[in-house]
Amino acid sequence: MHPLELASKVIDEGVAHEPVNRVTNELTELADGLAIVESFSHTLAWDTGDGLACFDASGAGSGANVVSAIRTWRQDPIRTLVYTHGHADHIGGSFAFADDATAHGHERPTVVGHDNVARRIDRYNDMSEWSLLINQRQFGGIPSDMGLGLGESATRFLPRKTLLPDVTFSHEHQLTLGGTTVELHHARAETDDHLWAFVPEKKWLFSGDFIIWNYPNAGNPQKVQRFALEWAQALRQMIAAGPELLLPAHGLPIEGRERIATVLSDTADTLETLVRQVVDLMNQGASLDTIIHTVSVPDDVLAKPYLRPYYDEPEFVVRNIWRLYGGWWDGAASRLKPASDAALGREVADLAGGPRVLMDRALELVDSDIRLACHLADFAGWAAPDDPGIHADRAVVFHQRRLREPSLMSQGIFRSASRESRAIAERSERDATPA
């Protein structure tokens, strides 16, 4: 089904009949001279009449496939490449655009992005190993050819040939592409270097990751600060622009002013509501623990096909709101300058009667209170870091936790915990086996 037709059906009926976050590396024309390559992330290609302009370059593992798909559609030079933001799945494939220019004897595309994109690239290069580690944990189990930025045999987070922006701006900027004006607007949201682009003449909105057909990625537990309220404010500005075609970097493109306004407004509403609830409780002196277990998003909101918590989830967004306005300390005095996990685990285990008592209780609680079960499994694991039986059972507890989680981020982290303990158990058993 054509992506615009599928999006309209899903939104109008409120049910995702088919996958809405598709990664096919196939090109579909959306309007005269405008096409999408659905990848991770998508690339939007526009024939401006004076060469092609592309929005986002996809990831290191998919950039070449994206360019190949574009070349089945147009052979014109790719003159402009706009980064909606500097995440690896949006810029990691840029080297393929440069390689394409060389192969066709064209000039390399002019790259446009926010001022902070270059700073982000510097950070990724400085922290490449860490970035690889957290992405492997976050996306555990996803095929590497989806292009998550794990290029160069997964030894670098970004390829060395990733293109830096040539043209940057801080707040707003205008491009003229083929005689048509394109407005670029910066807003802090998923990142501090995010932009959204609007073409007034055509009513096209290039929304980047402001809309991802999942609950907004405003809470990622392993990444730097996100900005929920400013995200919502940007969505309100997009509504005011009156777009008639919304072009996201993940998920389906959407047509129709009213339908687009509904999606943008619903997303802004839930972010604003979360911020308001968290800030109100902070003003009342509530701890982070109280806030996490008090603030929630109604089930009917999370059931909307473009707000399902399948990637990020509201609980993580709550934590990021707290971090933005309240700092890193959660309000528990013992956790201001805590004992080590190992010391805490040993003490709790001694009081309980040993690590096995804790682990047996964790296994008993798996069905009735999985959150508490995970705490006890961690205490037991910290108290007995090399015990194969303890870690075999810890692996079971976190495997069960993973199976019950809706979001990819939760699943990835709990899967990682399970694999970690399984590896400890296997290693300990090997070490204990006589040669």
Secondary structure, 3 states (H helix, E strand, C coil): CCHHHHHHHHHHHCCCCCCCCCCCCEEEEEECCEEEEECCCCEEEEECCCCEEEECCCCCCCHHHHHHHHHCCCCCCEEEEECCCCCHHHHCCHHHHHHHHHHHCCCCCEEEEECHHHHHHHHHHHCHHHHHHHHHHHCCCCCHHHCCCCEHHHCECCCCCCCCCCEEECCEEEEEECCEEEEEEECCCCCCCCEEEEECCCCEEEEECCCCCCCCCCCCCCCCCCCHHHHHHHHHHHHHHCCCEEEECCCCCEECHHHHHHHHHHHHHHHHHHHHHHHHHHHCCCCHHHHHCCCCCCHHHHCCCCCCCCCCCHHHHHHHHHHHHHCCCCCCHHHCCCCCHHHHHHHHHHHHCCHHHHHHHHHHHCCCCHHHHHHHHHHHHHHCCCCHHHHHHHHHHHHHHHHCCCCHHHHHHHHHHHHHHHHHHHHHHHHHCCC
